[in-house]
Amino acid sequence: IERSVNPNVDLVILKAYFFL
């Protein structure tokens, strides 16, 4: 997982993984 500068993007990615 690439480290994003925006923490919001990280949260969205984590949520997407959880939804998967």
C-alpha positions as CSV (number, residue, x, y, z in Angstrom):
1,I,0.0,0.0,0.0
2,E,1.5,3.3,-1.0
3,R,1.8,5.9,1.7
4,S,-0.5,8.8,0.9
5,V,0.2,12.4,1.9
6,N,-3.5,12.9,2.7
7,P,-4.6,10.9,5.8
8,N,-8.2,11.1,4.4
9,V,-7.2,9.1,1.4
10,D,-5.6,6.5,3.6
11,L,-8.9,6.2,5.6
12,V,-10.9,5.8,2.4
13,I,-8.5,3.1,1.2
14,L,-8.8,1.3,4.6
15,K,-12.6,1.5,4.4
16,A,-12.6,0.1,0.9
17,Y,-10.4,-2.8,2.0
18,F,-12.8,-3.5,4.9
19,F,-15.8,-3.4,2.6
20,L,-14.1,-5.9,0.3
